[in-house]
Amino acid sequence: MKRDKLPALTEREFSLQVEGLFKLFGWRYAHFRPAQTNKGWRTPMTGTKGFPDYVAVRVRDGKRQIIFAELKSEKGKISTEQDDWLTELGGYLWRPSMLEEISEKLR
């Protein structure tokens, strides 16, 4: 019997899953989403482009934990600027296939 492959998650669907995990495990988070304008997709901000999609923080056992994460679909490409930010912040590049690993990290 041939198994059907599950359809690939979009970044938006994946974002909703990650946000659910943030809430479940007690993280405070901010997500910077692009908006469509008459000039195409833009993320309103100032500064160096490529900042990660999510910043999450919580205090557990008296220690502050901070996570910077860029979310991409399985085939989504990360820009050089995004990679630079993640490297400098010690952040994460997360994809839908990593959901179990992400859950463990946020637990």
C-alpha positions, 0 to 999 in steps of 0.5 A: 500500500502506497502512503500518501505524502502530507502536503507541505506546510506554508510558512504561515501555517508553520508560524501558527504551530510555533506560536502555539508552542510558545504559548504552551510552554510559557514564552512571551514572543514578538513576530515581525510579519511582512505586509503587502503594499502597493510596492510589494511585500514589506516589513515595517522597521528601521535598521539592518534588514534580515532581523529574525521572524521571532524573538521569544523570552521567558524566565525559568528558575530565575534565569532569563531565556531568549530565543531568536528564530527565523522560520522557513518552509522546507524549501525556503531560502535564507538570505545572507542578511538573515544568516548574519543576524542568526549567527551574531545572535546565536539564533535558530533557523527552523523548518516544519520538519524540525517541529519535534526538535523545536518543541523540545527546545521550547519545553 
